[in-house]
Amino acid sequence: MITNWLEEPITGFGLTTLPCRCYKPVKGKRKCRLTKYCEKVVFDCWAGDYWPRAVFWYQTAAMQKEPFAVQEMKRIEEFKNTERKAQEGDADAQYLLSVYYFYSYGTCEDYSEGSMWMRKAVINGSRIARRSFHKYFADADTDLDINNLEVTGFLPPLILPKGFKFLNMKARHGTKKCRHVSKHCVFAPWEQLSKLDFNETEKAACKGDPEKQYQLAWLYDQGHGVKLDIKKAIRWFVISAYNGYAPSQTELGIMYQHGIEAITASLEFFGNGAEPEKNT
């Protein structure tokens, strides 16, 4: 059991920058037009390796009835129940489990596991899985054998079950709400934090106030009154969590489960002329 906040794994996570390109189909052509280019900062490790830490912090915060942590513990239970049914051969449960893996619902993101359960759902006759399968391969040049899907590799569930709500928690950190970010993103509690004075918050945080430590973490995270610094933000989230503050404990759970995806550069392309294209 970890008792010293300096030993918390997330304090040692590295950061790396990745390029991201978004394409949009060109009507009437088998080409896609580049509509957006981004650079984003992410953790340099896989969330699955630290899933137990996410669960630990959600459980700890849920004991104090922190709303999001309580909700996430319910999602984790839903995932376990669905996983049990999927292992028993329920095709629809296998498809739902695939959705859970692809969208980090009650578990960490794992495209490999998600694709495996998607294949099982298709082979075992799930109607929604087969609809999703045919939608994904709608433009394929050759006929695909449903009973021989090992060759397909990456196989996402494109049709979300009725009532399923996707929340993108990755872009919660290091990114202020803007038009370049998905509508599914869940952002920091900025309305309550934007009026804070950095110097006063830092002074109170250094004296040991866990709520102020949490607020200071967000100020570093969003670069409000100080230069944006994700590493310092994480440090203060950890300190606050170890001092028993439930919202910080939940935030650690979120970062362990979803990681971060802070947009550092974003450029959109418009028109139909000289934009880079790729074949589909």
C-alpha positions as CSV (number, residue, x, y, z in Angstrom):
1,M,0.0,0.0,0.0
2,I,1.3,3.4,-1.0
3,T,1.3,5.9,2.0
4,N,3.7,8.6,0.7
5,W,2.3,10.9,-2.0
6,L,5.8,11.0,-3.6
7,E,5.5,7.3,-4.4
8,E,2.2,7.8,-6.3
9,P,2.9,6.4,-9.8
10,I,1.3,9.3,-11.7
11,T,3.9,11.7,-10.3
12,G,6.5,9.9,-12.4
13,F,4.5,9.8,-15.7
14,G,6.2,11.3,-18.6
15,L,4.5,13.5,-21.3
16,T,4.9,13.2,-25.0
17,T,3.5,15.2,-28.0
18,L,1.6,13.4,-30.8
19,P,0.2,14.8,-34.1
20,C,-3.5,14.3,-34.8
21,R,-5.2,14.7,-38.2
22,C,-9.0,14.7,-38.8
23,Y,-10.4,14.0,-42.3
24,K,-13.8,14.4,-43.8
25,P,-15.2,12.4,-46.8
26,V,-15.4,14.3,-50.1
27,K,-18.9,13.8,-51.5
28,G,-18.9,11.7,-54.7
29,K,-15.2,10.7,-54.4
30,R,-13.2,8.0,-52.7
31,K,-11.1,10.6,-51.0
32,C,-11.1,12.5,-47.7
33,R,-10.2,16.1,-47.1
34,L,-8.0,17.2,-44.2
35,T,-10.1,19.4,-42.1
36,K,-8.1,19.8,-38.9
37,Y,-4.5,19.3,-37.7
38,C,-3.7,19.2,-34.0
39,E,-0.8,18.5,-31.7
40,K,-1.7,17.0,-28.3
41,V,0.2,16.2,-25.1
42,V,-0.5,12.7,-23.7
43,F,1.0,10.4,-21.0
44,D,3.8,8.2,-22.3
45,C,2.3,5.1,-20.7
46,W,-0.8,2.9,-21.2
47,A,-3.7,3.4,-18.8
48,G,-4.3,-0.3,-18.5
49,D,-1.1,-0.8,-16.5
50,Y,-2.5,1.5,-13.8
51,W,-6.2,0.6,-13.9
52,P,-6.0,-0.7,-10.2
53,R,-4.9,2.8,-9.1
54,A,-7.9,4.3,-10.9
55,V,-10.3,1.9,-9.1
56,F,-8.5,2.6,-5.7
57,W,-9.0,6.3,-6.0
58,Y,-12.6,6.0,-7.2
59,Q,-13.4,3.7,-4.3
60,T,-11.7,6.1,-1.8
61,A,-13.7,9.1,-3.2
62,A,-16.9,7.2,-3.4
63,M,-16.7,6.4,0.4
64,Q,-17.1,10.2,0.8
65,K,-20.0,10.1,-1.6
66,E,-18.2,12.2,-4.2
67,P,-20.8,12.2,-7.1
68,F,-18.7,11.3,-10.1
69,A,-16.8,8.6,-8.2
70,V,-20.0,7.0,-7.0
71,Q,-21.2,7.1,-10.7
72,E,-18.0,5.6,-11.9
73,M,-18.2,2.7,-9.4
74,K,-21.6,1.9,-10.8
75,R,-20.1,1.9,-14.3
76,I,-17.4,-0.5,-13.1
77,E,-20.1,-2.8,-11.7
78,E,-22.0,-2.6,-15.0
79,F,-18.8,-3.5,-16.9
80,K,-18.2,-6.6,-14.6
81,N,-21.8,-7.8,-15.1
82,T,-21.6,-7.4,-18.9
83,E,-18.3,-9.1,-19.0
84,R,-19.7,-12.1,-17.1
85,K,-22.6,-12.4,-19.6
86,A,-20.2,-12.0,-22.6
87,Q,-18.0,-14.8,-21.3
88,E,-21.1,-17.0,-21.0
89,G,-21.7,-16.5,-24.8
90,D,-24.3,-13.7,-24.9
91,A,-23.7,-12.0,-28.3
92,D,-25.3,-8.7,-27.4
93,A,-23.3,-8.6,-24.2
94,Q,-20.2,-9.2,-26.2
95,Y,-21.0,-6.2,-28.4
96,L,-21.8,-4.0,-25.4
97,L,-18.5,-5.1,-23.9
98,S,-16.7,-4.0,-27.1
99,V,-18.3,-0.6,-26.7
100,Y,-17.2,-0.4,-23.1
101,Y,-13.6,-1.1,-24.1
102,F,-13.6,1.4,-26.9
103,Y,-15.2,4.2,-24.9
104,S,-13.5,3.5,-21.5
105,Y,-16.9,2.8,-19.8
106,G,-16.2,1.1,-16.5
107,T,-12.7,0.1,-17.6
108,C,-9.7,1.6,-19.3
109,E,-9.5,2.0,-23.1
110,D,-8.4,-1.1,-24.9
111,Y,-8.9,-1.3,-28.6
112,S,-7.4,-4.8,-28.8
113,E,-9.9,-6.3,-26.3
114,G,-12.7,-4.3,-27.8
115,S,-12.0,-5.6,-31.3
116,M,-11.8,-9.1,-30.0
117,W,-15.3,-8.9,-28.4
118,M,-16.6,-7.2,-31.5
119,R,-15.5,-10.1,-33.6
120,K,-17.1,-12.6,-31.2
121,A,-20.4,-10.6,-31.2
122,V,-20.5,-10.7,-35.0
123,I,-19.7,-14.4,-35.3
124,N,-22.2,-15.2,-32.6
125,G,-25.0,-13.4,-34.4
126,S,-25.6,-10.1,-32.6
127,R,-27.7,-8.0,-35.0
128,I,-26.3,-4.7,-33.8
129,A,-22.8,-6.0,-34.1
130,R,-23.4,-7.2,-37.7
131,R,-25.0,-3.9,-38.6
132,S,-21.9,-2.1,-37.2
133,F,-19.6,-4.6,-39.0
134,H,-21.3,-3.9,-42.4
135,K,-21.3,-0.2,-41.8
136,Y,-17.5,-0.2,-41.0
137,F,-16.8,-2.2,-44.2
138,A,-19.4,-0.5,-46.4
139,D,-16.8,0.8,-48.9
140,A,-14.6,-2.4,-48.9
141,D,-13.5,-3.5,-52.3
142,T,-14.0,-7.2,-51.5
143,D,-16.6,-9.4,-49.7
144,L,-15.7,-10.2,-46.1
145,D,-16.3,-13.6,-44.5
146,I,-18.1,-13.0,-41.2
147,N,-16.9,-16.4,-40.0
148,N,-13.3,-15.5,-40.6
149,L,-12.6,-12.2,-39.0
150,E,-9.1,-12.8,-37.7
151,V,-7.7,-10.9,-40.7
152,T,-9.7,-7.7,-39.9
153,G,-7.6,-6.6,-36.9
154,F,-9.0,-3.3,-35.6
155,L,-12.8,-3.6,-35.6
156,P,-14.6,-0.8,-33.8
157,P,-18.3,-0.8,-32.7
158,L,-19.8,2.0,-34.8
159,I,-23.3,1.9,-33.5
160,L,-23.8,3.0,-29.9
161,P,-26.5,1.2,-28.0
162,K,-29.6,3.2,-27.2
163,G,-29.1,5.3,-24.1
164,F,-25.3,5.0,-24.1
165,K,-23.7,8.3,-23.4
166,F,-20.1,8.9,-24.4
167,L,-18.0,11.3,-22.3
168,N,-14.5,12.2,-23.5
169,M,-12.6,12.7,-20.3
170,K,-9.2,12.8,-22.0
171,A,-9.5,16.5,-23.0
172,R,-10.4,17.6,-19.5
173,H,-6.9,18.5,-18.6
174,G,-4.7,21.2,-20.2
175,T,-7.3,22.4,-22.6
176,K,-9.8,25.2,-22.2
177,K,-13.2,24.8,-23.9
178,C,-13.0,25.9,-27.5
179,R,-14.6,25.1,-30.9
180,H,-11.7,22.8,-31.9
181,V,-12.6,20.3,-29.1
182,S,-15.3,17.6,-29.3
183,K,-18.7,18.3,-27.9
184,H,-18.4,15.2,-25.9
185,C,-15.5,16.6,-23.8
186,V,-16.1,17.1,-20.0
187,F,-14.2,20.1,-18.9
188,A,-12.8,21.4,-15.7
189,P,-15.2,23.2,-13.2
190,W,-14.0,26.5,-14.7
191,E,-16.9,28.7,-13.6
192,Q,-15.9,28.2,-10.0
193,L,-12.2,28.5,-10.6
194,S,-11.8,31.4,-13.1
195,K,-12.3,34.0,-10.4
196,L,-9.6,32.7,-8.1
197,D,-6.5,34.7,-7.4
198,F,-3.4,32.5,-8.0
199,N,-1.2,34.0,-5.3
200,E,-3.8,33.8,-2.6
201,T,-4.7,30.2,-3.6
202,E,-1.1,29.1,-3.6
203,K,-0.5,30.6,-0.2
204,A,-3.4,28.7,1.3
205,A,-2.5,25.5,-0.5
206,C,1.1,25.7,0.9
207,K,-0.4,25.9,4.4
208,G,-2.1,22.6,3.9
209,D,-5.7,23.4,2.9
210,P,-6.7,20.4,0.7
211,E,-9.5,22.3,-1.1
212,K,-7.1,25.1,-2.0
213,Q,-4.5,22.5,-3.2
214,Y,-7.2,21.1,-5.5
215,Q,-8.0,24.6,-6.8
216,L,-4.3,25.4,-7.3
217,A,-3.9,22.2,-9.3
218,W,-6.6,23.4,-11.7
219,L,-5.0,26.8,-12.0
220,Y,-1.7,25.2,-13.1
221,D,-3.7,22.8,-15.3
222,Q,-5.5,25.6,-17.1
223,G,-2.7,28.2,-17.0
224,H,-4.8,30.8,-15.0
225,G,-2.6,33.4,-13.3
226,V,0.5,31.2,-14.0
227,K,2.2,29.4,-16.8
228,L,0.3,26.2,-17.7
229,D,2.2,23.3,-16.1
230,I,0.6,19.8,-16.2
231,K,3.3,18.2,-14.0
232,K,2.8,20.8,-11.2
233,A,-1.0,20.4,-11.6
234,I,-0.7,16.6,-11.1
235,R,1.6,17.1,-8.1
236,W,-1.0,19.3,-6.3
237,F,-3.9,16.9,-7.2
238,V,-1.9,14.1,-5.6
239,I,-1.1,16.2,-2.4
240,S,-4.7,17.2,-2.1
241,A,-5.9,13.6,-2.6
242,Y,-3.5,12.3,0.1
243,N,-4.9,15.0,2.4
244,G,-8.3,13.4,2.0
245,Y,-10.0,15.7,-0.5
246,A,-12.6,13.6,-2.4
247,P,-12.7,15.7,-5.7
248,S,-8.9,15.4,-6.0
249,Q,-9.1,11.6,-5.4
250,T,-11.7,11.4,-8.2
251,E,-9.5,13.4,-10.5
252,L,-6.6,11.0,-10.0
253,G,-9.0,8.2,-10.8
254,I,-10.0,10.0,-14.0
255,M,-6.4,10.6,-15.1
256,Y,-5.4,7.0,-14.4
257,Q,-8.4,5.7,-16.3
258,H,-8.4,8.1,-19.3
259,G,-5.1,9.8,-19.3
260,I,-4.9,13.3,-20.7
261,E,-5.1,14.8,-24.2
262,A,-4.1,18.4,-23.9
263,I,-4.4,20.3,-27.3
264,T,-1.3,22.5,-27.7
265,A,-1.9,23.5,-31.4
266,S,-4.9,23.4,-33.6
267,L,-5.3,24.4,-37.2
268,E,-8.4,24.0,-39.3
269,F,-8.5,23.8,-43.2
270,F,-11.4,25.1,-45.2
271,G,-12.5,25.1,-48.8
272,N,-12.2,22.5,-51.6
273,G,-9.0,23.6,-53.3
274,A,-5.5,22.9,-52.1
275,E,-6.2,20.9,-48.9
276,P,-4.2,17.7,-48.4
277,E,-6.1,14.6,-49.3
278,K,-5.8,10.9,-48.8
279,N,-7.4,8.0,-50.5
280,T,-9.9,5.9,-48.6
